[in-house]
Amino acid sequence: MFDISLSQYIYPISLFFDTFGIFLVVVGGVLAVIEWLQVQITHLGSREKRKTQTQDLRVHFSQKLVLGLEFFLAGDIIRLIATPTTDVLIRVGAIIVIRTVLAYFLSREIKELRGGK
């Protein structure tokens, strides 16, 4: 087991990763909403142009989501180091599986939207 002094440093580090992940997701969401509104307003008459621009928007937003998920995952792994109990291991393992699957499908969607099936 780790002594208390190491644990007190690990928690702030994991919190930093979680906070940065939240920041990326929130900023990505706000930028996506702003960009979507711009696309809808500037291309009122061109449905095809709106569709293309919206696909580009989805790619940019998905990239930020995937990056945010990676930071959440790093925070979880760091937290696991500080509290290596079976209960925490199972909980973090489930979170890792869910986030990994989500990141995989988001990455796959990005690739398909870019035309690189």
Buried (B, 14 or more C-beta within 10 A) or exposed (E): EEEEEEEEEBBEBBEBBBEBBBEBBEEBBEBBEEBBEEBEEEBEEEEEEBEEBBEEBBBBBBBBBBBBBBBBBBBBBBBBEBBEEEEBEEBBEEBBEEBEEEBEEBBEBBEEBEEEE
